Amino acid sequence: MNILIFLAIGAVAGWLAGTIMKGGGSGLLMNIVIGVIGAVLGGVLFGLLGIKTGGLIGEIVTATVGAVLLLFIIGKVKGK
């Protein structure tokens, strides 16, 4: 059950990040991938900054911040 919740958080975070960065999501599978990688990146970033979040909303915020950062980095690498 935890993996389903993790994937759902990844999908929501990926969609939110896509909406924030370029005005739309990237499809369910890509949103999940972006959100899951973003969750890891956001967790590391928040850990380094000493920011602690809790609960479902905190996990979504952490994953979304990480996913936005990931999309920003990808955009810079691609030259957009």
N, C-alpha and C positions, 0 to 999 in steps of 0.2 A: 504494500500500500504506500509506503514511503517513496518508492521510486515513481509512482504515479503522481504524487503530490509534487515531487521534485521536477518532473517533466512538465506538469501544468504551470508551475512557477516559471520555468524556463520559457514556456510558450508565451505567457503573459509578459514577462520581462523582455523577450525578444521583440514582441509586437510593439510594446511601449517604446522601446529604444528605436525601432524602425520608424515609428510615427514621429518621435522627437527629432531624429536626425535627418530624415528624408521625406517625411510626409506619408508613409505607409509601411505596412508589414512586408515580409519577404516570403510569405507562405508558411504553413504550419511547421513543416519539418525544419526549414531554415530558421524560423523564429525559435524553435526549441533549441537548436544547436547554438545559435547566438546567445540565447538566454542562459543556457547551461554554462557555456564558456564565460559569459558575463558574470554569472554567480560566483564562479571561482575567482575571477579577476577582481570583482567587487569585494569578495571576502578578504582577499589578500590586501587590497588597498585600504579597506576599512580597518583591518587589523593593524597595518602599519601606522595609520592615523589615530589609532586608539578609539575608534568609533564602535560602539556596541549597539546592535539592533536586536529586537526580539519579536517573536510572533510571525505570523504569516505576512503581515504588511511590511515588517522590517526585512524579511527575506526577499520580498518582491522589490522593495526599494534598493537593497544591496545588489540584487541581480540586475536591476534596470540600470543603475549607475555603472556597473561593470560593463554591461552590454553597450551602453552609450559610449563609454570609453573605447571599447573594442571597435565599434563602428567608426568612431573618430580616427583611430589609428589606421584602420583599413582604408579609410578615405584619404588620409595623408599619404599612405604608401602607394595607393593607386594614382595619386596626383589630382584628386578632386578638391 
